[in-house]
Amino acid sequence: MTAPLLVRRDLDFLLHDWLRIETLAADPPFRDFSRDTVDGLLELSERLATERFLNHYRRADAEEPFLDANGVHICPDIAAALRQYAELGLFAAGFPESLGGLDLPYVAGAASFAYFAAANIATAAYPMLTVANARLIATFGSKAQIERFALPQIAGRWFGTMCLSEPQAGSSLADVRTRAEPDGEDALGARYRLTGNKMWISGGDHDASENIVHLVLAKVPDADGGLPGGTEGLSLFIVPKVLEDGTRNDIAVAGLNHKMGYRGTTNCLLNFGERSGALGWIVGEPGEGLRQMFQMMNEARIGVGIGAAALAYRGYRLSVAYARERLQGRPLGVRGGAPVAIIEHPDVRRMLLAQKCYAEGALALCLFCAQLVDRRDADSAALLGLLTPVAKTWPSEYGLAANDIAIQIHGGYGYARDFDVEQLWRDNRLNAIHEGTTGIQAIDLLGRKILRDRGTGMAVLAAAIERTALRASSIPQLAAHGATLARSWTEIISTVAILRNEREHTLDNATPFLRAFGHVVVGWLWLEQAIVADSVEAPRGDDAAFLRGKLRACRFFFECEMPHITAWLALVASCSDVATNAPPEIF
C-alpha cells in the first residue's frame, strides 16, 4: 500500500491559492522569490524525503541510539540522509545570502520541512534544532561567534541543540542550577566555565556531525557565590562539544533516555564540567538568556506543530489508501453480495473526515503562522505572538487524535508493527510534551498573551475573524458557518471579560480555554479555505473533487467540532474549582 507523504495539490492550495505567498516578493529580502522557486523546493523536498528519509523510518525506530566509551551512536542511515540534506543546501535555505543562505521565506522552509517530518520525524529533528540554533546565534551573537558557531551549522557540517531543562527543574527554568563561572575573555567574547546537568537534550550527542553546538541556559553567580533566583538571572552560553584546537570540551553523556517515539533522535542527560568546567562563551550580556532563548523556543514550537501536523497528515493518507483497498463487510441493510471497500461504510467516512479536519487544519494553522514570520509588520508580529501557543499545541493534541483514528481505521493491522500507523502515533505522542506541555502553553496563551497583554494580537485576530465571517455571509453554503464563527468568537470575548474581573483562579481552567480558542482559530482557517475553494469557477476532474473535499471538511468541522466550544468555555467562565480544590487525598 502506497500513499503520498503530503498531497502536493493541497500544499499548492494553501501556499498559493489561499496564503498567496508570492506577494512576499514585494518585501526586499525576498525580491527574487517566485512560485517557481517554491515549486522547485517542494519537488526537491518530496523526492529527498521519500528516497532518503522514509527509507529508514522503521530501521531508526528499531535500532535505537546506544552509548559506549566513544560516545553516542545512531542509525547510519540518519547521518547519510542529513549529509545529502546539507549538500542540497536545505540547512541554509532560510538564511540570508550574506550567511551562505538562499534568502527563502520562512513559510517556504516550513512547507519543505513538512515533507521531511512526514517521512521521518526523528531524522528531521536534527536540522530543525540546528537551524533554530544557528538563527539565534546569527541574531544575538557577535561577528566572531557567528563565523565560528553559526556558519558551520548553516552549512550542515555541525549540528545544534538547546539545553534548558535540568533533572530537578523540568520546565521550571527559574530553578536552573547550572553555574557559569567567569574565565577571562578571548576573540569569541567573555568566556565562562560551566558546571551542571541538562536533561532531555535532543541531539545532545551522536556521531552524525563534526561538532555539536550547545546553547545552554545557566546562571552567573552573585558576588557572594550564590546563584540569582528566578529567570532574570539566566544567561545564554555557546558551549561546543569540540573546541577549536580539536580537543573535547568538558561535556559528558551521563545517559540516554529510551523513548516511545522519535527513537532516532538521541535524547541525553549531559553533565557539564565533571573536571575543570565546560568552556562556553556568553551570548550578549548576563541576564539576557531567557529573552534570547525565546526566539529559539518559539521557532521550535512552530516546528513541533509542523511536525505534529505532518505525522497526522501521513497517518490520514495511509488511512485513505487502506480504506480504499480493504474489502470488508457490506452496506447496511444489504445481504449477500461481495464485500465492499471499508470506505463505503458511513462510520469509516466519519473517521476519515475527522482525520482530514485535524491533519489538514493543523497544517493550515502552521503554514499560516509561518507566513506571519515573513510579513514583518506590527500586526503580523502581534498575531504570531498570540497564535504561537496554539500552533504548537493544537496540532500536537489533534494531530495525535488523527493518528489514533488511523489505528482504528486499520483495525487489528493498526496496532501491528507491519503498518506504520502505530509508529506514527508513538512519534506524535511526544509532541504534546515537547517545547512546553499543553498546560504550560495554555497558561502562556490565557495568562501572558491575553489577560496580561495590551490586546493587540486579540484585536488583529478579531478583525480578521470578522472579515471572514462577513465574506462567508454572502455565500449560501457557507453563511451559516460564518454566523457560527462570529458567535463562537463572541463567546471567547465574553469569557475573557469574565476572567478579567476574576481575581483568583483565572488560570485554573486554562487548558479547556486553549481547546476552545484553538478550535475557533482552526474553524476560522477552515472557513477561509472554504471561501477560496468556493470561488473557483467550473473546476474539473480531480481538482473538482479536491475542492469539494475542502468544502465538506469545513462543513464537518463546523457541524461536529465547533459545538464543543460552548461547553469548554462554560467551564472556564464558571471559574469552576472542581479540580483546583480537589483534596489530594482523594486520588
N, C-alpha and C positions, 0 to 999 in steps of 0.2 A: 504494500500500500504506500503510495507516494502522496505528498501534499506539499504545497509551497510553504516556505518559511513565513513569508508575508505575501499578500496579494498586491502585485505591483499597481494594478488599476486603483486600488484603494489608496496607496501612497500618493499616486499622481493626483487623485481626487482631493486628498487632504492638503497636500502641499501647493497645488496649482489652482484647482477649481475653487477651493474654499479659502485657504490662507493667502493665496496669491503672493507667494514668496518672491516672485520676480520683481515685485515693487521694491525689494530691498536694494536693488541696484541703484536706486536714487541716492542712497547713502554712500558717501565717498569710499569708505573702507571696502564696499562691495561693488565698486563701479564696473568690474569685469565679470560680475556674476550673471549667469543666464540660465535658462531652463536646460540648455544643452549641457551645462556644467553639472547640474543636478542629475540629469539622465545618465551621464557617464559615470558619476559617482555611485549611483544606485545600482547600475548594471555591474560595475566592478565589485561592489559590496556583496551583492547577491551571489555572484559567481565564487568569490573567495570564501564567503561564509558557508556555502554549500560544499565546496570542494575541500577546504582545509580546516574548518571549524566543526561542521556537522559530522565529519568523518571519524572524529574521536570522542563524540559526545558520550557514548556508553563506556568507552575504554577509560576515559579520565574519571568517570564515576566509580568504576570497579577498581582501578589502580590508584588508590589514594596516595597523597604525598607521604613520604617517610623521612625520618630523621636518623642520620648516623654521624659518625665523627667528622665527616666532611661537610655537614650542613643538611639542608632540606633538598630533597629530590622530587621532581614532579614528572608526570607522564611526558615522555619526549615529544609526543605529537603537539603538545601545547607550545613548547618552545619553537618548533618548526613553523607552526601556524603564525605565531607572533613575529617571527623573522620576516615572513612574507608580508604580513600586515605592515611592518616597518618599511620594507623595501618599496612598497607601493605608496608610501607617503601618508598613510592613514593616521599615524600618531600626530603628524604635523598639520593635517588638513585645516584645522580651525585656527591656526596661529597666523599672525601677520608675516608677510614676506621677509620683513627685517629679522625675524627669528627663524627663518627657514621654512615657514609655512606656506599655505596656499590662499590665505585670506577668505576661506569659505565661511558663510554664516553658520552660526551655532545650530540653527534648525536643520541645515543640510547634514551636518555631522551627526545630529541626533537621529535623523532618518537612516543614515548609514549604519550607525551603531545598533539600531533596532534589528537589522538583519543578523549581526553577529551575536546579539543577545538571544535571539530566537534559535540560532543554530547551536550555541554552546555558551551559556551564561557564565560558566566558571572560567573559561578561557577569555571571554570578553571582559571580565572584571579587571584583568591586569591593565589593559590600555585605558579603561575608564578611570582608574585611580591615578595612573601615570599622567594622563593628560591634565587632570584636575590639579595634581601636584605641581606640574610644570607651569600651569597657568597662574597658580598662586605665587610662585617664585617670580614669574615674569611680571606680575602686578606689584608686588611689595618688596622684592629683593633688590639688592644693589646690582650694578652692572657686572661686577665680578662674580656675584652669586648666580646671576642669570647665565653667564657664559660657562661657569663651572658646573652648575647643577641642573639648570633648566634645558639648555640646548641639547645635551645628550639624551634627555628624556623625549624631547620633541622629535629627535631623530629615531627614537625607538631602541637605542642601544642600552640605556639604563631605564629601570622601572622605578615607580614611586609608591609610597604608602602614606597613610595618615595615622598617627599614633596618638590617640586621645584617651581611650578607656584604660582603666587600671583594675586589677583584681578586686580591690576593696571599694572602688568608686563606681564602676559601671558607667552609666550615663551622667552621673552627678559630677561634673567637671570641677565644681568648687572643691571637691575632696581629693583632687590630684595631689600626689606626694612626690612626684619625680622632681629632683633638685637639679639646678643648673648653677654651678659654681664658676665665677669669672676665671679665665685662664689667659688673659692677655689679648692681643689683637694682632691680626696679620692682614694680608691682602684681601681676604674674604670677609673681613669685618671683625667685630667683637667675638672672641672665641670663649667657649664655656666647656666645662666637663660635666656630663650628665650622669646621674645615678638614679635608678628607679626601675619599675616594672610596667610594661604595657601589655594589655590583654586584648584578645580578639583582633589581632592585627592581620588583616587580609593582605596577602602578598608579602608578609613580613620577612620571609626568607625563601629562596628557591635557587635553581640553577639555570634559569631561563634568560638571564641578562648579565651584562658585565658588572653591573653595580646596582644597588638599591638605595634610593634617596628617601630617608625617613623624615617626615615633617612631624616634629614632636612638641606637644604641649608640656611645658614644665614651669616651675616657679623658681625665681631667683631669690635666695634667702635675704631676709632683712639684716640690718646691721647687727642684731643680736643673735643671728644664726637661725632664727625661726622662719618658717615659710608663711607668706602672707595668706590670709584667709580669703574665701570667696573666689570668684572668677576674675576679678580685676587684677589679681597678681599673676595671671597666666601669661607666659611669653612663648613665642614660637621659635623653634630651632631647626636648622637643617643639619641632619646627622646621617652621613653616608655610611654604608656598610664597609666600603673600601676607601681608604684615604688616598690622597694624591700621590704618595710615594709607593702605593701598591700594597701597603700593609692593611691588615684587618683592623677595623675600629673595635672598640671595646663593647661589642654587642653580642650577646649570646642568645641562642634559641633554647629556652628552658623547656619547651614542649610544644606539641601540636594539638590543636583541638580537632577531633574527628566528628564531622558534621553530617547531618542527614541529607543535605543538599549542597550545591556549589562545591562538590568534593575536589574538583580540580584546582580550586583556588586555595592556596595554603592559608591556614589560619593559626597564628602563632602567639605564644607567650614569649615576649622579648625582655631580656634583662639587660639594661644599660648600666655599664660601669661596674662590672664584677671585679675589675682590677683597679685601674687608676682613674676611671671615668671615661665615658664615650665622648669623643670630641664633636662639638657642634658649634654652629655659627648662628647667632641670633638674627632673625628677620625683623628689620625695623628697630623699634625701641622696646625696652621692657614694659610689660603690661598691655601690649597691643595684640597679644597672641590670639585671643578668642575672636576679636573683631576680624583679624586676618583669616583665621581658620573658617569663619562663617562663609567666606567665598567658596572654599573647597567643599564645605559641608553642604551648602545649598546646591552646588553643581552636582555633588554626589547624590543628593536627594532626588533631583530630576533624573539622574542616571539610573537610580534604583527604580524609579517609576517607569522609565522606558523599558528597563529590563523586565519588570513585572508584567507590563503590557505585552511585551514580545513573547514571553513564556505563555501568557494566556492566549495570545493570537495563534501561536503554533499549536497549542492544545486544541483550540477551536477548529483550525483547518484539518487537523488529524481526525477530529470527531466527524466533520462533514464527510471526509473521504471514507471513513469507516461506515457511517450511516448510509451512504450511497451503495456500498458494496455488501454489507452484511445482510443476508437474507434470513428473516426470522418472523414467524407469525403471519397472520392475515388481517386485513382491515376489520375493525369492529363490526360485528353483525354478519360477517361473511363466513360461510362454512365451506370447507373444501377449497380446491384450487392450490396453485403453487404459492410458496412463501413469498413475501414481498420484502423489499429493502426496508430496513427499520426506519428510514427517513419518512416513510409513508405513515408512520404512527403519530398521532397528534401529540402525545407526550414527549416523543423524541424531538419533534419540531419545536415544542415549547422550550425544551432544554437547549436546543441549538440557538434559538432566538435569544435566550438569556446569555449564553456564551458570546454571541455576536455583540450584544449590547455592552457587555462588560469588556471584552477584548478590544473591539473597535472604539468604544467610548474611551477606554483608558489610553489607547494610542493617540486619539484625537486630543485628549487633555494634555498629554505630554508634549506633543508637537506644537500645540497652541502656546504652551508656556515657553517652549524652546524659541519660538519666533519672537516672544516678548523680550528675550535676552538681546536679540538683534535690533529691536526697534529703537532703543536708546533715548526715548523721550520720557518725561517725568511720569505721565500716566501709565505707560507700559511698565516702568520700573515699580510703581506703586501696586499695580495689578499683579505683577510677578511676585512681589513680596507677599501679597495676600494669598496667592494660589499655590505657592511652593509646598506648604504642608499638605495640601490636597493632592498635588501632582505626585508626591511621594507616597501618600497613604492610600488614596482611592484605588490606584492600580494594584497596590500590594494586597489589599483586602479583597477587592472584587476580581482581580486577576486570579487570585487563589481560588475564589469561588468558581470561576470559569474552568480552572484546571480540575477542580473537584467534579464538576459536571462532566468533563471529558472522561474521567474514570467511570462515571455512572453510565455514560452512553456506550462505552466499550464493554460494559458488563464484567463478567469474570476475567476477560482478557485485560481489562483496565488495570487490575491490581497485579497482573503478572509482568515480570520484567522483560518479556519478549516485546512489549509495546512501550513506547517512550512516555506515554501519558503519566505513568506513576512517577517517573523521574522528574518530569516537568512539575508535577505537584510538589515533590520534595524540594526541588530547587526554589520554587516560588514561595514556599512556606517561610523561608528565611527573610524575605523582603519586608515583611511587616515589622521585623526587628531591626534590620539594617538601617543605619543612619538615623536612629531615633525611633522608638517604638510608636505604635499608633496612639497610645495615651499621651506620650510626650508631644507628638505632632498636634494632637487635639488641644492641649493646653497652650501650645505656641499659637495656634490659629485663634482660639477664642480669647485667650488672655492677652497675648502680645499684639497680635495682628488686628484685633477687632476692638476689644474693650479698652486697651491702653493706647491704641493708635489714634491719630487725629482723624481717621476715617477717610483718607484719600483713596486708598485701594477699594474700600467698600463703595465709595461714590462712583468710581470708574466702573466697577462691576455693575452697580445698579443701573447706570446709564446704558451700558451695553445690553443688559437683560431687557430693559425697557424697549430699546430699539428692535431687538429680535422679536419680542412679543408683538410689537406693533406691525412689523413686516409680516409675521405669521397670520395676523388677524385678517389680512386681505386674501389669504389663500384658503379656499374652502376646506380642504382636507387637513390643514394644519391650524386652523383658527382656534379650535378647542384646546390644542396643545399650548398655544400662545397664552390663552387665558389661564391654563393650569400653571404655566411657568410664572406668570405675573402673580398669581395667588400664592404660590409657594415662596416666592421672594418676599412677599408681604409678611408671610409667617416668620421668615427668618428675621426680618427687621423688627417685628413685634416682639420676638423672643429676646433679641439683643437689647431692646429697650427695657424689658423687664429685668434682665440681668444687670443693666447699668444702675438700676435702683436697688439692687440687692447687695447688701454689704458682706454677707457671708455665703459661703458655699457656691459662689458663682461658677467655679470651675469643676465642681464635683461631678457634673454630668457632661463634661466637655466632649467625651468620645461620642455619645449619641448626637451631640450638636455637629461634630465633624462629619458623621454619616449623613445627616440631613443636608448640611451645607454642600458636601461633595456631590450628593445626588442632584441638588439644584444646579450646580455648576455643570455636571455632565449632562443633565437634561437640557440645559441651555445649549451646550455644544452639539447635542444630537439634533435639536431643533434648527440650529444653524446649518448643519449638514443637510437636513431635510429640505430647507428652503432652497439651497443650492441645487439639490437633486431635482426638486420640482421645477426649477427654472429651465432645465434642459429641454429643448424643443425636439419632439419626434425622435427620441433615441431608438436605436435598433439593436437587435440581436443580444449578444452578451452584455452590451452596455446598458440596454434597457433593463435586463434582469438585475444588473449591479445596482442601478439607481432605484429600482423597486425594492431591493433589499435594504437600502438606506432608509427609505420611507417606512417600510414595515418595521425595521428595528426601532426607529423613532417612535412609532405608534406603540410598540411593545413596551418600550421604556416608560412612556407616559401612562399607559394603562396598568402596567404591572409593577413598576418600581417607584414612580413618583408618589403614589398613595402612602408609602411608608413614611414620608417626610412628616406628615401631620402628627403621627404617633410619636416619632422620635422627639419632635420639638415640644410636644405636650409634656413629656417627662422633664425636659430641660427647663421649660418655663415654670413648671410647678416647683422647681428647686427641691425636688424630692430628696429625702435623706435615707431612702431605702438601703442604699449601700453605705453612705457616709457614716451613719450611726448604727450600723450593724455591729453588734458586740463581737470581738474576736473569738470569744469562747464558743460561738455557735457553729464555727466551722470545724 
